[in-house]
Amino acid sequence: MAYVYNADLIDNGHYGLTPPAAGVVLLNKPLYAHVSENISINDLNGYNIQHLFNGRLAYGSIQVDHEGEPFMHFCPGMRDQGWTESTQGNVPGDRKSVVSFPPEDWFGPGDVLCYDYAVVYAENSVENDIYAPVDSLIAVAEFVRGFFDEQHFDCFAEYVSTDEQQLEQLSVFPNPAQTFLNVSAEENTSFAILTLDGKEVKSGKINHATIPVDDLPNGCYLLRLSEGVVRFIKQD
């Protein structure tokens, strides 16, 4: 996953004491390089872009950690080893990131390359901890990756390939829902409702093809059944 840290605890005052975090998760290929710096895309030329795709800064400089060792992207443990924006002497400001996949060995006529990624987001209620939002983000990313690995998506597919017929038959309405969610699933089917960060907030068995949702706060949720996962909105 590619992400960057906030420079301070309140992100220049825009989000309050508990700023959110966002990142990009590469799902079907490993992360090759991630470069983050404050530069306008309008100022980049072909050489700059080539540098960024290969893990260098736009003007060719090599990224180094707190010990001066080169790296192409941040990796787990760098924070524990002392790498931070402040220890590097980086001036707080806007950041723009470039993420690249590993180079392909061969791309012939008629070949199709499929790149799957997810943009993830997380909030955190812990104040005075600049790393708390990122820790929550990592947990969300792990949930998204686990969900993706279970689905077996085909490139350009609108449905999960292995269970396409089941997913076509699975529907929920109304959406948004206020009091009850009607589900096109068999009676006594087990269900679980999760927040988008993977926390289970409700579970049980379907009764008369409905699931009560009036006890849920307004927001976006995932309904997980044996047939698949459906996204719905609770709105009073």
C-alpha positions in Angstrom: 0.0 0.0 0.0 1.2 3.5 -0.8 0.4 6.3 1.6 2.1 9.3 3.3 2.2 10.7 6.8 0.7 14.0 7.9 3.3 16.5 8.9 1.6 17.4 12.2 -1.2 16.2 14.4 -4.0 18.4 13.0 -3.0 18.4 9.3 -2.7 22.2 9.2 -6.0 22.5 11.1 -8.2 21.2 8.2 -9.4 18.0 9.9 -9.1 18.7 13.7 -7.3 16.6 16.2 -7.9 13.2 14.5 -7.1 13.6 10.8 -8.1 10.7 8.5 -5.7 8.7 6.3 -6.0 7.4 2.8 -3.9 5.1 0.6 -3.8 3.0 -2.5 -3.6 -0.8 -2.2 -2.1 -2.8 -5.0 -4.1 -6.0 -5.1 -2.9 -8.3 -7.9 0.7 -7.3 -8.3 3.4 -6.2 -5.8 4.4 -2.6 -5.2 7.4 -1.7 -7.2 8.1 1.9 -6.4 6.4 4.7 -4.5 7.7 8.3 -4.6 6.1 11.2 -2.8 7.1 14.8 -3.2 5.6 18.3 -3.7 5.8 18.8 -7.5 3.1 19.8 -10.1 2.4 17.2 -12.8 2.5 20.1 -15.3 6.2 20.5 -14.5 7.1 16.9 -15.3 8.7 15.8 -18.5 9.4 12.2 -19.8 12.7 11.9 -17.9 11.0 13.0 -14.6 8.2 10.4 -15.1 10.8 7.7 -15.8 12.6 8.6 -12.6 9.4 8.4 -10.6 8.3 5.1 -12.0 11.7 3.7 -11.0 11.7 4.9 -7.4 13.8 8.0 -7.8 12.7 11.6 -7.1 11.6 13.5 -10.1 15.0 15.1 -10.9 16.9 11.8 -10.5 17.9 11.8 -6.8 17.8 8.5 -5.0 15.5 8.2 -2.0 17.4 7.3 1.2 16.3 6.3 4.7 17.5 7.7 8.0 20.8 5.8 7.7 21.4 7.0 4.2 20.5 3.6 2.6 18.6 3.8 -0.7 15.1 2.6 -1.1 12.4 2.6 -3.8 9.4 2.7 -1.4 8.7 2.8 2.3 8.6 -0.5 4.0 7.3 -1.9 7.3 9.7 -1.1 10.1 11.1 2.2 8.8 9.0 4.1 11.3 10.2 2.0 14.2 13.8 2.5 13.0 13.4 6.3 13.3 12.4 7.4 9.8 10.0 10.3 9.9 9.4 13.4 7.8 10.9 15.6 10.6 14.0 13.5 11.1 14.6 13.7 7.4 14.3 17.5 7.6 11.4 17.5 5.1 9.4 20.7 5.0 5.7 20.2 5.7 3.5 20.7 2.7 1.4 19.1 0.0 2.5 15.7 -1.2 1.8 14.1 -4.6 2.5 10.4 -4.9 3.4 8.2 -7.9 3.0 4.4 -7.5 4.3 1.9 -10.0 3.9 -1.8 -10.7 6.9 -4.1 -11.5 8.0 -3.9 -15.2 6.4 -6.5 -17.4 8.8 -8.8 -19.2 6.7 -9.1 -22.3 3.6 -7.4 -23.7 2.8 -8.7 -27.2 0.1 -7.9 -29.7 -3.4 -8.8 -28.3 -2.1 -9.3 -24.8 -4.1 -7.9 -21.9 -2.6 -6.7 -18.6 -4.9 -6.3 -15.6 -4.0 -4.1 -12.7 -6.3 -4.2 -9.7 -6.0 -1.6 -6.9 -8.2 -0.1 -4.2 -8.3 3.4 -2.8 -8.9 3.0 1.0 -9.7 5.4 3.7 -9.8 5.3 7.5 -10.5 7.5 10.5 -9.3 7.3 14.0 -10.5 8.7 17.3 -7.1 8.7 19.1 -5.9 12.2 19.7 -2.3 13.3 19.9 -1.0 10.3 17.9 0.2 11.2 14.5 0.5 7.5 13.5 -3.0 6.3 14.7 -4.8 7.1 11.4 -2.2 5.1 9.4 -2.5 2.2 11.8 -6.2 2.2 11.2 -5.6 2.5 7.5 -3.4 -0.6 7.5 -6.2 -2.6 9.2 -8.6 -1.5 6.5 -6.2 -2.4 3.7 -5.8 -5.9 5.2 -9.6 -6.4 5.2 -9.8 -5.1 1.6 -7.0 -7.4 0.4 -8.6 -10.4 2.2 -11.9 -9.7 0.5 -10.3 -9.3 -2.9 -8.4 -12.6 -2.5 -11.6 -14.5 -1.8 -13.4 -13.2 -4.9 -11.3 -14.3 -7.9 -12.2 -11.3 -10.0 -11.7 -11.5 -13.8 -10.2 -8.6 -15.7 -13.0 -6.4 -17.0 -15.6 -8.6 -15.3 -18.7 -7.0 -13.8 -19.3 -10.0 -11.5 -17.3 -12.5 -9.6 -16.4 -15.1 -12.3 -16.8 -18.2 -10.2 -20.1 -17.2 -8.7 -21.5 -15.0 -11.5 -25.0 -16.6 -11.5 -25.3 -16.4 -7.7 -24.3 -12.7 -7.7 -26.8 -11.9 -10.4 -29.6 -13.4 -8.2 -28.5 -11.6 -5.0 -30.0 -8.2 -4.5 -31.0 -5.9 -1.7 -33.6 -3.2 -1.6 -34.4 -0.4 -0.8 -31.0 1.1 -1.1 -30.6 3.4 0.8 -32.6 1.6 3.6 -34.3 3.2 6.6 -35.9 0.4 8.7 -35.6 -2.9 6.9 -33.4 -4.3 4.2 -35.1 -6.8 1.8 -32.7 -9.5 0.7 -33.2 -12.0 -2.2 -31.7 -14.9 -0.2 -33.1 -18.1 1.3 -34.8 -18.1 4.7 -32.4 -18.6 7.7 -29.4 -17.7 5.7 -26.6 -16.4 8.0 -25.6 -12.8 7.4 -23.1 -10.3 8.8 -23.1 -6.5 8.4 -19.7 -4.8 8.4 -18.5 -1.2 8.3 -16.2 -0.4 5.4 -13.2 -0.8 7.6 -14.1 -4.4 8.3 -15.8 -4.1 11.8 -18.8 -6.4 12.2 -21.7 -4.4 13.7 -24.5 -7.0 13.3 -25.1 -10.6 12.4 -27.8 -13.2 12.5 -30.1 -15.1 10.2 -32.5 -13.8 7.6 -36.1 -13.9 8.6 -38.9 -13.4 6.1 -36.4 -12.1 3.5 -35.7 -9.0 5.6 -33.0 -7.7 7.9 -33.7 -4.9 10.4 -31.3 -2.0 10.1 -33.1 0.7 12.1 -30.6 0.2 14.9 -27.6 1.1 12.6 -26.2 4.7 12.4 -26.4 6.3 9.0 -23.6 5.3 6.8 -22.3 2.9 4.2 -22.1 -0.9 5.0 -21.2 -4.2 3.6 -23.7 -7.1 3.8 -21.9 -10.4 3.7 -23.8 -13.6 2.8 -22.6 -17.0 1.6 -23.6 -15.9 -2.0 -21.3 -12.8 -1.9 -21.0 -9.3 -0.5 -23.3 -6.4 -1.3 -22.8 -2.8 -0.4 -25.7 -0.7 1.0 -26.5 2.6 2.6 -28.4 3.2 5.8 -30.1 6.6 5.7 -33.0 7.8 7.9 
